[in-house]
Amino acid sequence: MLARTKAHEDAGQYAQGLTVLAPVLADAELTAYKPLHAEALLRRGSLEMNTGDANAAHADLEQAARVAITAGHDTVAAQSLSRDLFVRAALLHAAAAALEDAGMAQAMVERVPGEQPLRAEFLNNLGVAQIDAGKYAQALESLSASLAIKQDALGEDHPEVAYTLANIGYLKMAEYRYEEAAATSERALTLTQRSLGPTHPTAGVIEYTLGSALRKSGKPSLARQRLEHALELFAANSTQGGREYVHFDLGFSALALHDPMQAAQHFATAAALTAARGGDKLTEAYLHEAYGDLAQAQGTSPGPAASTVSRWRCAAKPWAPSTSTSRTPACATARCCCARVRPTRPSWSCAPRWRSARRPSPPAAPRSPRTSS
């Protein structure tokens, strides 16, 4: 049953995977067989990470690590700690705290000799955390090492390679290197479509990142095509997390194409989605900026919403990494528009991103985009 659950996860069928896993986890708890219990908790935490349920994922992965360590199941302990690193940094916005505890995950990975893919996943997730902490040079080193290991151990066409490529694209976005981000994201997308299929949820997250990079590099028409297709994939896969950010980018693309009416529709949808999930200060600041730009395009008064942009950005400061004193509010806002791949796929941070953990969300995703393996 665990193998069947993983098959659902690999196929992007996260809800089905959770359904299949439920009786396995119940049996493991009843029998008190710790190795099985740890594996089931790891599997559930990974599925929750991919659906964007950050709090549940963190709780399960943390418990999986504890149970695995008690049972002497080093591989599960290492993978649980590695994926929890991604969840805490990318989904719970606690990169600095996650990096403080990264040494434990690294120590557990080193206890499992010969597991190169496991080491690659840890390095991918470490790189995502370093991006969110503003440590871009260290992130590039970690992600490059992860990519090299994956290519050597798994082959050039493995989806794990796409996840880390997507996260490198996310890093280039954070550094304002939008054309390079677009090229890297397109490479990751092509590989994802070839290895996982053109309709896989990860393909949608990476295509969103590509569209965002194209918009920021001054190609709004191409960006709109990519973003609209990404939105279609989100709908086809019932992907909820991160949809507001796709609408934000579509709105800004519409403004660049002198279509304020369409921009207004996308910004209204983004506002409704943000309100439905409870919102956060950083996204609300982005929303105020969007309406300010829309008012300017329409030649009307920005009104109170736009006038409070700077105040919202100041309020959003706690979302920025504690070490990023040089990070400007504009940079903090920009990270909302790109997805990283999860530890093993895309996941969304402020939106999605990729873990090496299988996610890109958002700002989840690729796992390994804002992605973990």
C-alpha positions as CSV (number, residue, x, y, z in Angstrom):
1,M,0.0,0.0,0.0
2,L,2.9,2.4,0.7
3,A,4.2,1.7,-2.8
4,R,0.7,2.4,-4.2
5,T,0.6,5.7,-2.2
6,K,4.0,6.7,-3.7
7,A,2.7,5.9,-7.2
8,H,-0.2,8.3,-6.6
9,E,2.3,11.0,-5.4
10,D,4.6,10.6,-8.3
11,A,1.6,10.9,-10.7
12,G,0.5,14.1,-9.0
13,Q,-2.6,12.5,-7.5
14,Y,-2.2,13.8,-4.0
15,A,-5.8,13.5,-2.7
16,Q,-6.0,9.9,-3.9
17,G,-2.7,9.1,-2.3
18,L,-3.9,10.4,1.1
19,T,-7.1,8.2,0.8
20,V,-5.0,5.1,0.1
21,L,-2.6,5.9,2.9
22,A,-5.2,6.4,5.6
23,P,-5.8,2.7,6.5
24,V,-2.1,2.0,6.4
25,L,-1.3,4.7,8.9
26,A,-4.2,3.5,11.1
27,D,-2.8,-0.1,11.1
28,A,0.7,1.2,11.8
29,E,-0.5,3.1,14.8
30,L,-2.4,0.1,16.1
31,T,0.4,-2.4,15.7
32,A,3.0,0.1,17.1
33,Y,5.5,-1.1,14.6
34,K,7.7,1.9,14.5
35,P,9.5,1.5,11.1
36,L,6.1,1.2,9.3
37,H,4.7,4.0,11.3
38,A,7.6,6.3,10.4
39,E,7.4,5.4,6.7
40,A,3.6,6.1,6.7
41,L,4.1,9.5,8.4
42,L,6.8,10.4,5.9
43,R,4.5,9.5,3.0
44,R,1.6,11.5,4.4
45,G,3.8,14.5,5.2
46,S,5.1,14.4,1.6
47,L,1.6,14.4,0.2
48,E,0.5,17.2,2.5
49,M,3.6,19.2,1.4
50,N,2.5,18.8,-2.2
51,T,-1.0,19.9,-1.5
52,G,0.3,23.0,0.3
53,D,-0.9,22.0,3.8
54,A,2.2,23.3,5.4
55,N,1.3,23.0,9.1
56,A,0.1,19.4,8.7
57,A,3.2,18.5,6.6
58,H,5.5,20.0,9.2
59,A,3.8,18.1,12.0
60,D,3.9,14.7,10.2
61,L,7.5,15.1,8.9
62,E,8.7,16.1,12.4
63,Q,7.0,13.1,14.0
64,A,8.2,10.8,11.2
65,A,11.8,11.8,12.0
66,R,11.3,11.2,15.7
67,V,9.8,7.8,15.2
68,A,12.4,6.8,12.6
69,I,15.3,7.8,14.8
70,T,13.8,5.8,17.7
71,A,13.4,2.8,15.4
72,G,16.9,3.2,13.9
73,H,15.4,3.8,10.4
74,D,18.0,6.2,9.3
75,T,16.9,6.6,5.7
76,V,13.4,7.6,6.7
77,A,14.7,9.9,9.4
78,A,17.0,11.6,6.9
79,Q,14.4,12.1,4.2
80,S,11.8,13.4,6.8
81,L,14.2,16.0,8.2
82,S,15.3,17.0,4.6
83,R,11.7,17.5,3.5
84,D,10.8,19.3,6.7
85,L,13.6,21.7,6.0
86,F,11.9,22.6,2.7
87,V,8.5,22.9,4.3
88,R,9.7,25.2,7.1
89,A,11.6,27.5,4.7
90,A,9.4,27.6,1.6
91,L,5.9,27.0,3.0
92,L,6.1,28.3,6.6
93,H,8.4,31.2,5.7
94,A,10.8,30.4,8.5
95,A,14.0,30.0,6.5
96,A,16.4,31.3,9.1
97,A,15.1,28.9,11.8
98,A,15.1,26.0,9.3
99,L,18.7,26.7,8.4
100,E,19.7,26.7,12.1
101,D,18.5,23.1,12.3
102,A,19.8,22.0,8.9
103,G,22.8,20.4,10.5
104,M,20.7,17.6,12.0
105,A,19.3,16.8,8.6
106,Q,22.8,16.8,7.1
107,A,24.1,14.5,9.9
108,M,21.3,12.0,9.3
109,V,21.9,12.0,5.5
110,E,25.6,11.3,6.1
111,R,24.6,8.3,8.3
112,V,23.1,6.6,5.2
113,P,26.2,5.7,3.0
114,G,25.9,5.4,-0.7
115,E,22.5,7.1,-0.9
116,Q,23.4,9.8,-3.5
117,P,19.8,10.7,-4.4
118,L,19.1,11.3,-0.7
119,R,22.1,13.6,-0.5
120,A,20.9,15.4,-3.7
121,E,17.5,15.9,-2.2
122,F,18.9,17.4,0.9
123,L,21.2,19.8,-1.1
124,N,18.2,20.8,-3.2
125,N,16.1,21.6,-0.2
126,L,19.0,23.3,1.5
127,G,19.4,25.5,-1.6
128,V,15.7,26.5,-1.4
129,A,16.1,27.5,2.2
130,Q,19.2,29.5,1.4
131,I,17.3,31.4,-1.4
132,D,14.6,32.3,1.1
133,A,17.2,33.5,3.6
134,G,18.8,35.7,0.9
135,K,22.0,33.6,0.8
136,Y,22.1,33.4,-3.0
137,A,25.8,32.4,-3.5
138,Q,25.4,29.5,-1.0
139,A,22.1,28.5,-2.7
140,L,23.7,28.3,-6.1
141,E,26.5,26.1,-4.7
142,S,23.9,23.8,-3.0
143,L,21.6,23.6,-6.0
144,S,24.5,23.1,-8.5
145,A,25.8,20.2,-6.3
146,S,22.4,18.7,-6.1
147,L,21.9,18.9,-9.9
148,A,25.3,17.3,-10.6
149,I,24.5,14.4,-8.3
150,K,21.1,13.8,-9.7
151,Q,22.4,13.9,-13.3
152,D,25.1,11.4,-12.5
153,A,23.0,9.0,-10.3
154,L,19.6,9.3,-12.0
155,G,20.3,10.4,-15.6
156,E,19.8,13.6,-17.5
157,D,16.1,13.0,-18.1
158,H,14.9,12.2,-14.6
159,P,12.1,14.4,-13.2
160,E,14.3,15.1,-10.1
161,V,16.7,16.9,-12.5
162,A,13.8,19.1,-13.6
163,Y,12.9,19.9,-10.0
164,T,16.4,21.3,-9.2
165,L,16.6,23.1,-12.5
166,A,13.3,24.8,-11.6
167,N,14.7,25.9,-8.3
168,I,17.8,27.3,-10.1
169,G,15.3,29.3,-12.2
170,Y,13.7,30.5,-9.0
171,L,17.1,31.6,-7.7
172,K,17.7,33.6,-10.9
173,M,14.3,35.3,-10.5
174,A,15.3,36.3,-7.0
175,E,18.5,37.8,-8.4
176,Y,16.5,39.8,-11.1
177,R,18.1,37.7,-13.9
178,Y,14.8,37.2,-15.6
179,E,16.0,36.2,-19.1
180,E,18.3,33.5,-17.5
181,A,15.3,32.5,-15.3
182,A,13.1,32.1,-18.3
183,A,15.7,30.0,-20.2
184,T,16.3,27.7,-17.2
185,S,12.6,27.4,-16.4
186,E,11.8,26.5,-20.0
187,R,14.5,23.8,-19.9
188,A,12.9,22.4,-16.7
189,L,9.4,22.5,-18.1
190,T,10.5,20.6,-21.3
191,L,12.1,17.9,-19.1
192,T,9.0,17.7,-16.8
193,Q,6.6,17.4,-19.7
194,R,8.7,14.6,-21.2
195,S,9.3,12.7,-18.0
196,L,6.0,13.2,-16.1
197,G,3.6,14.2,-18.9
198,P,2.3,17.5,-20.1
199,T,-0.6,17.7,-17.7
200,H,1.3,16.8,-14.4
201,P,0.7,19.4,-11.6
202,T,4.5,20.1,-11.6
203,A,4.3,21.2,-15.2
204,G,1.7,23.8,-14.3
205,V,3.9,25.3,-11.5
206,I,7.0,25.5,-13.7
207,E,5.1,27.0,-16.6
208,Y,3.8,29.7,-14.1
209,T,7.4,30.5,-13.2
210,L,8.3,30.6,-16.9
211,G,5.4,33.0,-17.6
212,S,6.4,35.2,-14.7
213,A,10.0,35.4,-15.9
214,L,8.9,36.2,-19.4
215,R,6.7,39.1,-18.1
216,K,9.5,40.5,-16.0
217,S,11.9,40.3,-19.0
218,G,9.5,42.5,-21.0
219,K,7.6,39.9,-23.0
220,P,4.0,40.2,-21.9
221,S,2.4,38.5,-24.9
222,L,4.5,35.4,-24.5
223,A,4.0,35.6,-20.8
224,R,0.2,35.7,-21.1
225,Q,0.2,32.5,-23.3
226,R,2.3,30.6,-20.7
227,L,0.3,31.9,-17.7
228,E,-3.1,31.1,-19.3
229,H,-1.9,27.5,-20.0
230,A,-0.6,27.2,-16.5
231,L,-4.0,28.3,-15.1
232,E,-5.6,25.6,-17.3
233,L,-3.3,23.0,-15.7
234,F,-4.1,24.3,-12.2
235,A,-7.8,23.8,-12.9
236,A,-7.4,20.4,-14.5
237,N,-5.4,19.2,-11.5
238,S,-7.6,21.0,-8.9
239,T,-4.5,22.9,-7.8
240,Q,-5.7,25.6,-5.3
241,G,-2.5,27.0,-3.8
242,G,-0.8,29.7,-5.9
243,R,-3.7,30.5,-8.3
244,E,-3.8,34.1,-7.1
245,Y,-0.2,34.7,-8.2
246,V,-1.0,33.4,-11.7
247,H,-3.8,36.0,-11.8
248,F,-1.5,38.7,-10.5
249,D,1.0,38.0,-13.3
250,L,-1.8,37.8,-15.9
251,G,-3.1,41.2,-14.7
252,F,0.3,42.8,-15.0
253,S,0.7,41.3,-18.4
254,A,-2.6,42.7,-19.5
255,L,-1.6,46.2,-18.3
256,A,1.6,45.9,-20.3
257,L,-0.5,45.0,-23.3
258,H,-2.8,48.0,-22.7
259,D,-5.8,46.0,-21.6
260,P,-6.9,47.5,-18.3
261,M,-10.3,45.8,-18.4
262,Q,-8.7,42.3,-18.4
263,A,-6.2,43.4,-15.8
264,A,-9.0,44.5,-13.5
265,Q,-10.7,41.1,-13.9
266,H,-7.5,39.2,-13.0
267,F,-6.7,41.4,-10.0
268,A,-10.3,41.0,-8.7
269,T,-9.9,37.2,-9.0
270,A,-6.6,37.4,-7.2
271,A,-8.2,39.5,-4.4
272,A,-11.0,37.0,-4.0
273,L,-8.6,34.0,-3.8
274,T,-6.4,35.9,-1.3
275,A,-9.4,36.7,0.9
276,A,-10.6,33.1,0.7
277,R,-7.4,31.7,2.2
278,G,-7.2,34.4,4.9
279,G,-4.6,36.5,3.1
280,D,-1.2,37.7,4.4
281,K,0.5,41.1,4.5
282,L,2.9,40.5,1.7
283,T,0.2,39.4,-0.7
284,E,-2.1,42.2,0.3
285,A,0.8,44.7,-0.4
286,Y,1.1,43.1,-3.8
287,L,-2.6,43.6,-4.3
288,H,-2.5,47.2,-3.4
289,E,0.4,47.7,-5.9
290,A,-1.7,46.0,-8.6
291,Y,-4.6,48.3,-8.1
292,G,-2.3,51.3,-8.0
293,D,-0.9,50.3,-11.4
294,L,-4.3,49.7,-12.7
295,A,-5.6,53.1,-11.6
296,Q,-2.5,54.7,-13.2
297,A,-3.2,52.9,-16.5
298,Q,-6.9,54.0,-16.4
299,G,-5.9,57.6,-15.7
300,T,-7.8,57.6,-12.5
301,S,-6.9,58.5,-8.9
302,P,-5.1,55.5,-7.2
303,G,-7.3,56.0,-4.2
304,P,-6.6,54.8,-0.7
305,A,-5.6,51.3,-1.8
306,A,-2.6,52.4,-3.8
307,S,-1.6,55.1,-1.3
308,T,-1.1,52.4,1.4
309,V,1.3,50.3,-0.7
310,S,4.4,51.5,1.2
311,R,2.7,51.0,4.5
312,W,1.8,47.4,3.5
313,R,5.3,46.8,2.4
314,C,6.7,47.9,5.7
315,A,4.1,45.6,7.4
316,A,5.3,42.8,5.2
317,K,8.9,43.1,6.3
318,P,8.7,40.3,8.8
319,W,8.2,37.9,5.9
320,A,11.7,38.7,4.6
321,P,14.6,36.6,6.0
322,S,16.1,38.1,9.1
323,T,19.5,38.1,7.5
324,S,18.3,40.0,4.4
325,T,18.9,43.6,5.5
326,S,19.8,44.5,2.0
327,R,16.7,43.0,0.5
328,T,14.4,45.8,-0.7
329,P,10.6,45.7,-0.4
330,A,10.4,45.4,-4.2
331,C,12.5,42.3,-4.1
332,A,10.3,40.8,-1.3
333,T,7.3,41.5,-3.5
334,A,8.9,39.9,-6.5
335,R,9.3,36.6,-4.8
336,C,5.5,36.2,-4.7
337,C,5.5,35.8,-8.4
338,C,7.6,32.8,-8.8
339,A,7.3,29.2,-7.9
340,R,10.0,27.0,-6.5
341,V,10.0,23.3,-6.8
342,R,9.6,21.3,-3.8
343,P,11.9,18.8,-2.3
344,T,10.6,16.6,-4.9
345,R,8.3,18.8,-6.8
346,P,6.9,22.3,-6.9
347,S,5.4,23.9,-4.0
348,W,4.5,27.4,-3.2
349,S,6.1,29.6,-0.7
350,C,4.4,32.9,-0.7
351,A,2.9,31.4,-3.6
352,P,4.5,28.1,-4.9
353,R,8.1,26.9,-5.1
354,W,9.8,23.6,-5.6
355,R,11.3,21.4,-3.0
356,S,13.6,18.8,-3.9
357,A,10.8,17.6,-1.9
358,R,8.5,16.9,-4.7
359,R,7.0,20.2,-5.1
360,P,7.8,23.4,-7.4
361,S,4.2,25.7,-3.9
362,P,3.6,29.0,-6.0
363,P,5.6,28.8,-4.0
364,A,4.5,25.2,-3.3
365,A,6.9,23.7,-5.9
366,P,9.2,21.6,-8.3
367,R,9.9,19.2,-5.4
368,S,13.4,19.0,-5.5
369,P,10.1,24.6,-7.9
370,R,10.0,27.0,-5.2
371,T,10.6,22.4,-5.4
372,S,11.6,19.7,-3.0
373,S,12.7,16.2,-4.1
